[in-house]
Amino acid sequence: MDYGVVCLIPSAIVIILALTTRRIMEPLLAGALSGFVIVAGPTGFFTAFIDAAYKVMMDATTVWIALVVGLFGVLIRWLEKGGGASGFSDVVQKIATTRKKALLVTWLLGIAVFIDDYINAMAVGAAMRKVSDKFQISREYLAYIINSTGTTVCVLIPATTWFAFMLAQMEAVGIEGGSSSYFAAIPFMFYPWIAVFIVPLVILGIIPMYGPLKKAEERAKAGQTLPDSTYEQYRDQTGAEDTKKSTAWNFIVPMVITGVVTIATGEALYGVIIGLAVCFVMFVPQRLMKFWELCDGLVDGFKDMLFVIMLIIMAFILQQANDALGLTDYVITNVSSVISPGLLPAVCFVTVAILMFVVGSFWGIAAISFPIIIPLAVAMDVNLSLASASIISASAFGSQACFFSDAATITCGATQIRNMDYARCAIPYIVIPFVLATILFVIFGFMM
């Protein structure tokens, strides 16, 4: 059934409610329910909602994410309680002797941990919370920097899960050349390039602090690094020492092995499981944690990530409603029919980016977009590297800007803030690379 413009209603409800209430779980629920009211009517919407919830909860991807996120929560909890995170932070503090150095080290560490956006958020968040608290850096600022070096770096380095997925999409639509076709698109991935390198400009004051982030920094300099939304929950942990003292190697070795296993197997779940095993082997002989402490950490780590997991599940349920309404096909079809060849890359970037922002499904939207946009680019004689880069750039934007996405949610969990705290502070700065990337896609669209 063609629902037309009505398919936009659930996403509009989510955005409006999120902005007005500064909450996210309830707007996602309201958006999903409204979508199923449209699809199944006022008498059948609840059954449709439950069916979608069952489908999401039984989906292999949902189970995978819940396990990965939960076990990463356990890994971070063990690293903190075993003193590894504290030991690493102590080493970082010898390098980051000033506030600006601490911020730049966070940025560089985010680039260095390019393996996976989940690992990036968890590892950098755990490593830099204590350092950022010492220099009275707001957690919102920390979250912005971390998520600016998540997916944006993953798509630029051809040795990540994002690279593997995007390359598979390019090959599926007939773009020849294997990995070389992806390499050819990297220079045109304007959004991730700008998003990554705009961070030091903000840190160094070349781009001035403004908006909600400026207010958050003023609050942090007054002594409260956590936002009001999570202050009561986490204030006892702010600036607190870990329960044990140990060397930085007790952080570095498990995280490096987690990354190596993830790259070698292409599976983050295997990586985090091996990382936990390494922690066990290292911590018990050193008497850093007793067996019962490890068991408590297993429960507490999953508990730390429970809100994150629930939020991701609710976002998936909203996605089910949007899929039933045909949101993606409606938007892409209506936009692609009214553009010129020179504007195709820019329009595709903006359209797909907006779709990813409101839907929160990056690989899903990319999988739908490639079969529509690439044949259109071939028919209009548009450079395929540029067209592919526009979709990949849109994915990077969506992952960074969508405040209920898995990447943003995990970043918020790692920095102990709420999603709307991140959205209010980060989006005003995310707009800058979005606008610049759009301009570049317009320029290169007419040049190539």
Secondary structure as GFF3:
##gff-version 3
##sequence-region A 1 448
A	DSSP	three_ten_helix	4	8	.	.	.	ID=ss1
A	DSSP	alpha_helix	9	21	.	.	.	ID=ss2
A	DSSP	alpha_helix	25	58	.	.	.	ID=ss3
A	DSSP	alpha_helix	60	81	.	.	.	ID=ss4
A	DSSP	alpha_helix	84	95	.	.	.	ID=ss5
A	DSSP	alpha_helix	99	112	.	.	.	ID=ss6
A	DSSP	alpha_helix	117	134	.	.	.	ID=ss7
A	DSSP	alpha_helix	139	148	.	.	.	ID=ss8
A	DSSP	alpha_helix	151	154	.	.	.	ID=ss9
A	DSSP	alpha_helix	161	172	.	.	.	ID=ss10
A	DSSP	alpha_helix	179	185	.	.	.	ID=ss11
A	DSSP	three_ten_helix	186	188	.	.	.	ID=ss12
A	DSSP	alpha_helix	190	197	.	.	.	ID=ss13
A	DSSP	alpha_helix	199	203	.	.	.	ID=ss14
A	DSSP	alpha_helix	211	221	.	.	.	ID=ss15
A	DSSP	alpha_helix	228	234	.	.	.	ID=ss16
A	DSSP	three_ten_helix	235	237	.	.	.	ID=ss17
A	DSSP	alpha_helix	249	265	.	.	.	ID=ss18
A	DSSP	alpha_helix	268	283	.	.	.	ID=ss19
A	DSSP	alpha_helix	291	304	.	.	.	ID=ss20
A	DSSP	alpha_helix	306	325	.	.	.	ID=ss21
A	DSSP	alpha_helix	327	336	.	.	.	ID=ss22
A	DSSP	three_ten_helix	341	343	.	.	.	ID=ss23
A	DSSP	alpha_helix	344	359	.	.	.	ID=ss24
A	DSSP	alpha_helix	362	379	.	.	.	ID=ss25
A	DSSP	alpha_helix	384	401	.	.	.	ID=ss26
A	DSSP	alpha_helix	406	415	.	.	.	ID=ss27
A	DSSP	alpha_helix	419	447	.	.	.	ID=ss28
###
